[in-house]
Amino acid sequence: MAAPATRAQAHAAYDAYLAECPTRHLLDRISHKWVSLVVNALADGPRRYSELARTLASVSQKMLTQTLRHLERDGLLTRTVTPSIPVRVDYALTPLGESLLPLMRAIKAWVEQHMDEVLAARAQHDASA
């Protein structure tokens, strides 16, 4: 089978319900809370590490660094180092990362819009338990 046909067959076989499918791993990655927040924070353009850390209140340095590395590895953002004193590092969404942005924005908006309903449902559930 030719390479393009093999790739097409593998693509057709992607199924996130299967534990070993690479789509499952990517779904795990992009559904992480810090990924969603980082992608949303980069929506308006490149940001420095320190800007991201301030925007994402309570994220640890380790978790932010890990999240940025994973997103860079997955091709969702770029890391640009500008030699200066101190060194300047900027992070920006790639076109692939920008294609994820509408989904992340929609999830963030849904959560913000429906939080009162979720809190009420939790309280009702806890009261009846």
Secondary structure, 3 states (H helix, E strand, C coil): CCHHHHHHHHHHCCCCCCCCCHHHHHHHHHCCHHHHHHHHHCCCCCEEHHHHHHHCCCCCHHHHHHHHHHHHHCCCEEEEEECCCCCEEEEEECHHHHHHHHHHHHHHHHHHHHHHHHHHHHHHHHHHC
